[in-house]
Amino acid sequence: MPQTILYVDDDLALARLAERNLGRAGYTVVHAIDCQSAMAAIEKGGIAAVVLDHYLRTETGLTILRQITERQLALPVVYVTGSSDATIAIDALKSGASDYVIKTVGDEFWPLLESALAQGITTAELRRAKEKADQEIRIGKERAEVLLAEVNHRVANSLALVAALIRLQVSSSKNDDVKAALSETQARITAIAGMHRSLYTSDDVRHVEMDKYLETLVKEVQGSVSDAQGPSIKLEAEPLSLTSDRAVSVGMIVTELLTNALKYAYPTGGDGEVRVLLKRQPDGKALLSVEDDGIGLTEGDVPKGTGLGSRIVKSMAATLGSAIHYVPRVPGTRAELLLDMQV
């Protein structure tokens, strides 16, 4: 199907030549003599490109060009001028023209005009195709994020249900060792559920805001593994984010370290405090630490209980490309982990 070109020029003789020459190139030509008739033709639709002459009877082509640009009409405009003044061409390009051609009396004008039109139309088509593809990508991304948020929501709810069932099992068990093991399992499940909950309530489903995640996590650990008379937890976390897989590893480490501290740091069951710190370091890393003022633990000590918590901490730290270090302090225990924020 022939593409329609709007040719704007108040010289009727040139308009007839345009119809003849551009017609041979396969175009259909619509003629306009001023701004009013040109904009009316554009608003009617079906125009593939505009050839716009500079000198018109009552105005210049720049007036029409600026109206096209202001209305955000995605039309390639080839600006035509008989003047050799470079400032006219520069003004036209700044105003939104895709190209310009110097009008001459020789035969080379029409081939140059045809080439500029073909280039302008092709570029406009590519731009529209790119915009359409970008829009489809945006729509697809938004749809995927909604679906992922829904998945995280359902996973979090399912894990919360499992944790609730374990809590019921704890309350019905008469064996203290079984109760302790189930409580620890509940805390681990709660840590993972909290990560998924953070994802579906976040604007970015790929990352977890660690300060908010840890705030929820320490409250849940406090409620699941200690009674009202036991040690309290104090959190100090700077705003920073991690990818979901790294966040769940950090959550598991904090859960295990807190669980151990709440159970073993203050064996008499008296009041005490366990402090969790997450702070950005000058070297681009982040420091995670859990400390207490209890009886103390040093690196290499034989773990109490089954030792499963220690193995989980070591394994999770390895997945983060780091390791847990115990810093000597009197009184109490301080466990530290450096996180690489560039990963």
KOLVEX-707590 format. One record per residue (C-alpha): residue in three letters; x, y, z. Coordinates in steps of 0.25 Angstrom, whole numbers, plus 5000, padded with zeros to 4 digits. Example, Ala and Ser with C-alpha at 12.3 -4.5 7.8 and 13.67 -1.06 7.14 Angstrom:
BEGIN
residuo:ALA | east:5049 | north:4982 | up:5031
residuo:SER | east:5055 | north:4996 | up:5029
***
This chain:
BEGIN
residuo:MET | east:5000 | north:5000 | up:5000
residuo:PRO | east:5006 | north:5014 | up:4996
residuo:GLN | east:5010 | north:5023 | up:5008
residuo:THR | east:5004 | north:5036 | up:5008
residuo:ILE | east:5014 | north:5049 | up:5009
residuo:LEU | east:5009 | north:5062 | up:5013
residuo:TYR | east:5016 | north:5073 | up:5004
residuo:VAL | east:5015 | north:5087 | up:5010
residuo:ASP | east:5018 | north:5098 | up:5001
residuo:ASP | east:5011 | north:5110 | up:4995
residuo:ASP | east:5017 | north:5108 | up:4982
residuo:LEU | east:5007 | north:5101 | up:4974
residuo:ALA | east:5017 | north:5098 | up:4962
residuo:LEU | east:5026 | north:5091 | up:4972
residuo:ALA | east:5015 | north:5083 | up:4978
residuo:ARG | east:5011 | north:5077 | up:4965
residuo:LEU | east:5026 | north:5073 | up:4963
residuo:ALA | east:5026 | north:5067 | up:4976
residuo:GLU | east:5013 | north:5059 | up:4973
residuo:ARG | east:5020 | north:5054 | up:4960
residuo:ASN | east:5034 | north:5051 | up:4965
residuo:LEU | east:5029 | north:5045 | up:4979
residuo:GLY | east:5018 | north:5038 | up:4972
residuo:ARG | east:5029 | north:5031 | up:4963
residuo:ALA | east:5036 | north:5026 | up:4976
residuo:GLY | east:5023 | north:5020 | up:4981
residuo:TYR | east:5017 | north:5031 | up:4990
residuo:THR | east:5004 | north:5037 | up:4990
residuo:VAL | east:5005 | north:5052 | up:4992
residuo:VAL | east:4995 | north:5061 | up:4999
residuo:HIS | east:4997 | north:5076 | up:4998
residuo:ALA | east:4996 | north:5087 | up:5008
residuo:ILE | east:4999 | north:5102 | up:5007
residuo:ASP | east:4999 | north:5107 | up:5021
residuo:CYS | east:4999 | north:5103 | up:5036
residuo:GLN | east:4984 | north:5102 | up:5036
residuo:SER | east:4983 | north:5093 | up:5024
residuo:ALA | east:4995 | north:5085 | up:5028
residuo:MET | east:4990 | north:5082 | up:5043
residuo:ALA | east:4976 | north:5078 | up:5037
residuo:ALA | east:4983 | north:5068 | up:5028
residuo:ILE | east:4991 | north:5062 | up:5039
residuo:GLU | east:4979 | north:5061 | up:5049
residuo:LYS | east:4971 | north:5054 | up:5038
residuo:GLY | east:4982 | north:5043 | up:5039
residuo:GLY | east:4989 | north:5034 | up:5030
residuo:ILE | east:5001 | north:5042 | up:5028
residuo:ALA | east:5014 | north:5035 | up:5028
residuo:ALA | east:5024 | north:5047 | up:5027
residuo:VAL | east:5024 | north:5062 | up:5025
residuo:VAL | east:5032 | north:5070 | up:5015
residuo:LEU | east:5032 | north:5084 | up:5020
residuo:ASP | east:5036 | north:5096 | up:5013
residuo:HIS | east:5043 | north:5108 | up:5021
residuo:TYR | east:5038 | north:5120 | up:5013
residuo:LEU | east:5022 | north:5121 | up:5013
residuo:ARG | east:5014 | north:5132 | up:5010
residuo:THR | east:5009 | north:5136 | up:5024
residuo:GLU | east:5019 | north:5128 | up:5032
residuo:THR | east:5031 | north:5119 | up:5032
residuo:GLY | east:5031 | north:5104 | up:5033
residuo:LEU | east:5037 | north:5105 | up:5047
residuo:THR | east:5023 | north:5110 | up:5052
residuo:ILE | east:5017 | north:5097 | up:5047
residuo:LEU | east:5028 | north:5088 | up:5052
residuo:ARG | east:5027 | north:5093 | up:5066
residuo:GLN | east:5012 | north:5090 | up:5066
residuo:ILE | east:5015 | north:5076 | up:5061
residuo:THR | east:5026 | north:5075 | up:5072
residuo:GLU | east:5017 | north:5081 | up:5083
residuo:ARG | east:5006 | north:5072 | up:5080
residuo:GLN | east:5016 | north:5060 | up:5081
residuo:LEU | east:5012 | north:5055 | up:5067
residuo:ALA | east:5022 | north:5044 | up:5064
residuo:LEU | east:5023 | north:5048 | up:5049
residuo:PRO | east:5037 | north:5049 | up:5042
residuo:VAL | east:5038 | north:5063 | up:5036
residuo:VAL | east:5048 | north:5066 | up:5025
residuo:TYR | east:5051 | north:5081 | up:5025
residuo:VAL | east:5053 | north:5088 | up:5012
residuo:THR | east:5059 | north:5101 | up:5010
residuo:GLY | east:5065 | north:5109 | up:4998
residuo:SER | east:5074 | north:5117 | up:5007
residuo:SER | east:5089 | north:5113 | up:5009
residuo:ASP | east:5088 | north:5119 | up:5023
residuo:ALA | east:5092 | north:5108 | up:5032
residuo:THR | east:5084 | north:5114 | up:5044
residuo:ILE | east:5071 | north:5110 | up:5038
residuo:ALA | east:5075 | north:5096 | up:5037
residuo:ILE | east:5080 | north:5096 | up:5051
residuo:ASP | east:5067 | north:5102 | up:5056
residuo:ALA | east:5059 | north:5092 | up:5049
residuo:LEU | east:5067 | north:5080 | up:5054
residuo:LYS | east:5066 | north:5086 | up:5068
residuo:SER | east:5051 | north:5088 | up:5067
residuo:GLY | east:5049 | north:5073 | up:5063
residuo:ALA | east:5052 | north:5071 | up:5048
residuo:SER | east:5057 | north:5057 | up:5045
residuo:ASP | east:5065 | north:5063 | up:5033
residuo:TYR | east:5067 | north:5075 | up:5024
residuo:VAL | east:5069 | north:5076 | up:5009
residuo:ILE | east:5074 | north:5089 | up:5002
residuo:LYS | east:5065 | north:5092 | up:4990
residuo:THR | east:5072 | north:5094 | up:4977
residuo:VAL | east:5068 | north:5096 | up:4963
residuo:GLY | east:5075 | north:5084 | up:4958
residuo:ASP | east:5071 | north:5069 | up:4957
residuo:GLU | east:5078 | north:5065 | up:4969
residuo:PHE | east:5068 | north:5071 | up:4979
residuo:TRP | east:5057 | north:5060 | up:4977
residuo:PRO | east:5066 | north:5048 | up:4979
residuo:LEU | east:5072 | north:5055 | up:4992
residuo:LEU | east:5058 | north:5057 | up:4997
residuo:GLU | east:5053 | north:5043 | up:4994
residuo:SER | east:5065 | north:5037 | up:5001
residuo:ALA | east:5063 | north:5047 | up:5013
residuo:LEU | east:5048 | north:5042 | up:5013
residuo:ALA | east:5051 | north:5027 | up:5013
residuo:GLN | east:5062 | north:5029 | up:5024
residuo:GLY | east:5052 | north:5037 | up:5033
residuo:ILE | east:5040 | north:5027 | up:5031
residuo:THR | east:5049 | north:5015 | up:5034
residuo:THR | east:5055 | north:5022 | up:5046
residuo:ALA | east:5041 | north:5025 | up:5051
residuo:GLU | east:5036 | north:5011 | up:5049
residuo:LEU | east:5048 | north:5005 | up:5057
residuo:ARG | east:5045 | north:5015 | up:5068
residuo:ARG | east:5030 | north:5011 | up:5069
residuo:ALA | east:5034 | north:4996 | up:5068
residuo:LYS | east:5044 | north:4999 | up:5080
residuo:GLU | east:5034 | north:5007 | up:5088
residuo:LYS | east:5024 | north:4995 | up:5086
residuo:ALA | east:5034 | north:4985 | up:5090
residuo:ASP | east:5038 | north:4993 | up:5102
residuo:GLN | east:5023 | north:4994 | up:5106
residuo:GLU | east:5021 | north:4979 | up:5105
residuo:ILE | east:5034 | north:4977 | up:5113
residuo:ARG | east:5029 | north:4986 | up:5124
residuo:ILE | east:5015 | north:4979 | up:5124
residuo:GLY | east:5021 | north:4966 | up:5125
residuo:LYS | east:5031 | north:4970 | up:5136
residuo:GLU | east:5019 | north:4976 | up:5144
residuo:ARG | east:5011 | north:4963 | up:5142
residuo:ALA | east:5023 | north:4955 | up:5146
residuo:GLU | east:5025 | north:4963 | up:5159
residuo:VAL | east:5010 | north:4962 | up:5162
residuo:LEU | east:5011 | north:4947 | up:5160
residuo:LEU | east:5024 | north:4946 | up:5168
residuo:ALA | east:5018 | north:4954 | up:5180
residuo:GLU | east:5006 | north:4945 | up:5180
residuo:VAL | east:5015 | north:4933 | up:5180
residuo:ASN | east:5023 | north:4939 | up:5192
residuo:HIS | east:5009 | north:4942 | up:5199
residuo:ARG | east:5004 | north:4928 | up:5198
residuo:VAL | east:5018 | north:4922 | up:5202
residuo:ALA | east:5018 | north:4931 | up:5214
residuo:ASN | east:5004 | north:4927 | up:5218
residuo:SER | east:5007 | north:4912 | up:5217
residuo:LEU | east:5020 | north:4913 | up:5225
residuo:ALA | east:5012 | north:4921 | up:5236
residuo:LEU | east:5002 | north:4910 | up:5236
residuo:VAL | east:5013 | north:4900 | up:5238
residuo:ALA | east:5019 | north:4908 | up:5249
residuo:ALA | east:5006 | north:4909 | up:5256
residuo:LEU | east:5004 | north:4894 | up:5255
residuo:ILE | east:5018 | north:4892 | up:5261
residuo:ARG | east:5014 | north:4902 | up:5272
residuo:LEU | east:5002 | north:4893 | up:5275
residuo:GLN | east:5011 | north:4881 | up:5276
residuo:VAL | east:5020 | north:4888 | up:5286
residuo:SER | east:5009 | north:4891 | up:5295
residuo:SER | east:5004 | north:4877 | up:5295
residuo:SER | east:5017 | north:4870 | up:5297
residuo:LYS | east:5022 | north:4866 | up:5311
residuo:ASN | east:5036 | north:4864 | up:5307
residuo:ASP | east:5045 | north:4876 | up:5309
residuo:ASP | east:5055 | north:4872 | up:5299
residuo:VAL | east:5044 | north:4870 | up:5289
residuo:LYS | east:5039 | north:4883 | up:5292
residuo:ALA | east:5052 | north:4890 | up:5291
residuo:ALA | east:5055 | north:4883 | up:5277
residuo:LEU | east:5041 | north:4887 | up:5272
residuo:SER | east:5042 | north:4901 | up:5277
residuo:GLU | east:5056 | north:4903 | up:5269
residuo:THR | east:5049 | north:4897 | up:5257
residuo:GLN | east:5038 | north:4906 | up:5258
residuo:ALA | east:5047 | north:4918 | up:5259
residuo:ARG | east:5055 | north:4913 | up:5246
residuo:ILE | east:5042 | north:4912 | up:5238
residuo:THR | east:5037 | north:4926 | up:5243
residuo:ALA | east:5050 | north:4932 | up:5238
residuo:ILE | east:5048 | north:4927 | up:5224
residuo:ALA | east:5033 | north:4931 | up:5225
residuo:GLY | east:5037 | north:4945 | up:5229
residuo:MET | east:5046 | north:4946 | up:5217
residuo:HIS | east:5035 | north:4943 | up:5207
residuo:ARG | east:5026 | north:4952 | up:5215
residuo:SER | east:5036 | north:4963 | up:5213
residuo:LEU | east:5036 | north:4960 | up:5198
residuo:TYR | east:5022 | north:4961 | up:5195
residuo:THR | east:5020 | north:4974 | up:5203
residuo:SER | east:5032 | north:4981 | up:5196
residuo:ASP | east:5032 | north:4989 | up:5183
residuo:ASP | east:5044 | north:4981 | up:5179
residuo:VAL | east:5041 | north:4966 | up:5179
residuo:ARG | east:5056 | north:4963 | up:5176
residuo:HIS | east:5061 | north:4969 | up:5189
residuo:VAL | east:5058 | north:4969 | up:5204
residuo:GLU | east:5059 | north:4981 | up:5213
residuo:MET | east:5068 | north:4975 | up:5224
residuo:ASP | east:5064 | north:4985 | up:5235
residuo:LYS | east:5049 | north:4983 | up:5234
residuo:TYR | east:5052 | north:4968 | up:5232
residuo:LEU | east:5060 | north:4967 | up:5244
residuo:GLU | east:5051 | north:4975 | up:5252
residuo:THR | east:5040 | north:4965 | up:5250
residuo:LEU | east:5049 | north:4953 | up:5251
residuo:VAL | east:5054 | north:4957 | up:5265
residuo:LYS | east:5040 | north:4959 | up:5270
residuo:GLU | east:5036 | north:4945 | up:5265
residuo:VAL | east:5048 | north:4938 | up:5271
residuo:GLN | east:5046 | north:4945 | up:5284
residuo:GLY | east:5032 | north:4940 | up:5285
residuo:SER | east:5035 | north:4926 | up:5280
residuo:VAL | east:5047 | north:4922 | up:5288
residuo:SER | east:5047 | north:4930 | up:5301
residuo:ASP | east:5037 | north:4934 | up:5312
residuo:ALA | east:5033 | north:4947 | up:5317
residuo:GLN | east:5043 | north:4947 | up:5328
residuo:GLY | east:5055 | north:4943 | up:5319
residuo:PRO | east:5065 | north:4952 | up:5312
residuo:SER | east:5061 | north:4963 | up:5303
residuo:ILE | east:5066 | north:4966 | up:5289
residuo:LYS | east:5070 | north:4979 | up:5284
residuo:LEU | east:5072 | north:4982 | up:5269
residuo:GLU | east:5080 | north:4992 | up:5262
residuo:ALA | east:5079 | north:4991 | up:5247
residuo:GLU | east:5083 | north:5001 | up:5236
residuo:PRO | east:5074 | north:5002 | up:5224
residuo:LEU | east:5080 | north:4992 | up:5214
residuo:SER | east:5075 | north:4981 | up:5204
residuo:LEU | east:5080 | north:4968 | up:5200
residuo:THR | east:5075 | north:4958 | up:5189
residuo:SER | east:5065 | north:4948 | up:5194
residuo:ASP | east:5074 | north:4936 | up:5195
residuo:ARG | east:5084 | north:4944 | up:5203
residuo:ALA | east:5074 | north:4950 | up:5212
residuo:VAL | east:5069 | north:4936 | up:5216
residuo:SER | east:5083 | north:4932 | up:5219
residuo:VAL | east:5085 | north:4944 | up:5228
residuo:GLY | east:5071 | north:4941 | up:5234
residuo:MET | east:5075 | north:4927 | up:5238
residuo:ILE | east:5088 | north:4931 | up:5244
residuo:VAL | east:5081 | north:4942 | up:5252
residuo:THR | east:5071 | north:4932 | up:5257
residuo:GLU | east:5081 | north:4921 | up:5261
residuo:LEU | east:5090 | north:4931 | up:5268
residuo:LEU | east:5078 | north:4938 | up:5275
residuo:THR | east:5072 | north:4924 | up:5279
residuo:ASN | east:5085 | north:4920 | up:5285
residuo:ALA | east:5087 | north:4933 | up:5293
residuo:LEU | east:5073 | north:4933 | up:5298
residuo:LYS | east:5075 | north:4918 | up:5303
residuo:TYR | east:5089 | north:4918 | up:5308
residuo:ALA | east:5095 | north:4932 | up:5311
residuo:TYR | east:5087 | north:4934 | up:5323
residuo:PRO | east:5085 | north:4920 | up:5329
residuo:THR | east:5078 | north:4924 | up:5342
residuo:GLY | east:5067 | north:4930 | up:5334
residuo:GLY | east:5069 | north:4944 | up:5339
residuo:ASP | east:5068 | north:4957 | up:5331
residuo:GLY | east:5078 | north:4960 | up:5321
residuo:GLU | east:5079 | north:4966 | up:5307
residuo:VAL | east:5083 | north:4960 | up:5293
residuo:ARG | east:5087 | north:4971 | up:5283
residuo:VAL | east:5086 | north:4969 | up:5268
residuo:LEU | east:5094 | north:4979 | up:5259
residuo:LEU | east:5094 | north:4981 | up:5244
residuo:LYS | east:5103 | north:4993 | up:5240
residuo:ARG | east:5109 | north:4997 | up:5227
residuo:GLN | east:5125 | north:4997 | up:5227
residuo:PRO | east:5134 | north:5008 | up:5220
residuo:ASP | east:5139 | north:4997 | up:5210
residuo:GLY | east:5126 | north:4994 | up:5204
residuo:LYS | east:5123 | north:4982 | up:5213
residuo:ALA | east:5113 | north:4981 | up:5224
residuo:LEU | east:5115 | north:4976 | up:5238
residuo:LEU | east:5105 | north:4966 | up:5245
residuo:SER | east:5107 | north:4963 | up:5259
residuo:VAL | east:5099 | north:4956 | up:5271
residuo:GLU | east:5105 | north:4959 | up:5285
residuo:ASP | east:5100 | north:4957 | up:5299
residuo:ASP | east:5106 | north:4959 | up:5313
residuo:GLY | east:5104 | north:4945 | up:5318
residuo:ILE | east:5113 | north:4934 | up:5322
residuo:GLY | east:5122 | north:4934 | up:5309
residuo:LEU | east:5126 | north:4926 | up:5297
residuo:THR | east:5138 | north:4925 | up:5289
residuo:GLU | east:5141 | north:4920 | up:5276
residuo:GLY | east:5144 | north:4905 | up:5276
residuo:ASP | east:5135 | north:4902 | up:5289
residuo:VAL | east:5127 | north:4889 | up:5288
residuo:PRO | east:5113 | north:4893 | up:5285
residuo:LYS | east:5102 | north:4891 | up:5294
residuo:GLY | east:5090 | north:4882 | up:5290
residuo:THR | east:5091 | north:4874 | up:5277
residuo:GLY | east:5100 | north:4884 | up:5270
residuo:LEU | east:5090 | north:4886 | up:5259
residuo:GLY | east:5089 | north:4901 | up:5261
residuo:SER | east:5104 | north:4902 | up:5259
residuo:ARG | east:5105 | north:4894 | up:5247
residuo:ILE | east:5093 | north:4902 | up:5241
residuo:VAL | east:5101 | north:4915 | up:5244
residuo:LYS | east:5114 | north:4910 | up:5238
residuo:SER | east:5106 | north:4905 | up:5225
residuo:MET | east:5098 | north:4918 | up:5223
residuo:ALA | east:5111 | north:4927 | up:5225
residuo:ALA | east:5118 | north:4919 | up:5215
residuo:THR | east:5107 | north:4921 | up:5205
residuo:LEU | east:5109 | north:4936 | up:5207
residuo:GLY | east:5124 | north:4935 | up:5204
residuo:SER | east:5127 | north:4938 | up:5218
residuo:ALA | east:5129 | north:4931 | up:5232
residuo:ILE | east:5125 | north:4934 | up:5246
residuo:HIS | east:5136 | north:4939 | up:5256
residuo:TYR | east:5134 | north:4939 | up:5271
residuo:VAL | east:5140 | north:4952 | up:5277
residuo:PRO | east:5145 | north:4951 | up:5292
residuo:ARG | east:5138 | north:4960 | up:5301
residuo:VAL | east:5136 | north:4960 | up:5316
residuo:PRO | east:5125 | north:4957 | up:5320
residuo:GLY | east:5118 | north:4950 | up:5309
residuo:THR | east:5119 | north:4946 | up:5294
residuo:ARG | east:5119 | north:4953 | up:5281
residuo:ALA | east:5118 | north:4946 | up:5268
residuo:GLU | east:5121 | north:4954 | up:5255
residuo:LEU | east:5119 | north:4952 | up:5240
residuo:LEU | east:5124 | north:4961 | up:5229
residuo:LEU | east:5114 | north:4962 | up:5217
residuo:ASP | east:5119 | north:4966 | up:5203
residuo:MET | east:5109 | north:4976 | up:5198
residuo:GLN | east:5114 | north:4976 | up:5184
residuo:VAL | east:5109 | north:4962 | up:5181
***
